Amino acid sequence: MPNFIQRHRIITAILVIHAIGLVTWVTLRVFGSNPPEITMGTATALGAVYGLPALAYGLWKWRGKQIDQ
């Protein structure tokens, strides 16, 4: 997997941007002016989505190190 990511840096950037966009959309939807009723399933999905920025940030930092080498 790291070799794939290293060879396809554009795909890595697209995945990071997509993850950040998904988290932003969910945040605006849940905490916006007309929030839905939050059930246990929604709360679980929200928790999973909020794990994406940590993964995206780590991937972005790793990608930057690979480009600098």
C-alpha positions, 0 to 999 in steps of 0.5 A, spaced: 500 500 500 505 505 501 508 503 494 501 505 491 500 511 495 508 513 493 507 512 486 500 515 485 501 522 489 495 525 485 490 520 488 493 521 495 491 528 494 484 527 492 483 522 497 485 527 503 481 533 500 475 528 499 475 526 506 476 533 509 470 535 504 466 529 507 467 531 514 465 539 513 459 537 510 457 532 515 459 537 520 454 543 517 449 538 516 448 535 523 450 542 527 447 547 521 440 551 522 436 545 521 439 539 524 436 532 523 434 528 529 440 524 531 439 517 532 444 512 535 446 510 528 447 517 526 452 518 532 456 512 530 457 514 523 458 521 525 464 519 530 467 514 524 467 520 520 470 525 525 476 520 525 477 521 517 481 528 519 486 525 523 487 519 518 488 525 512 492 529 516 497 523 517 497 521 510 498 529 508 504 529 512 507 523 510 506 525 502 509 531 504 515 527 506 515 523 500 515 529 495 521 532 499 526 526 498 
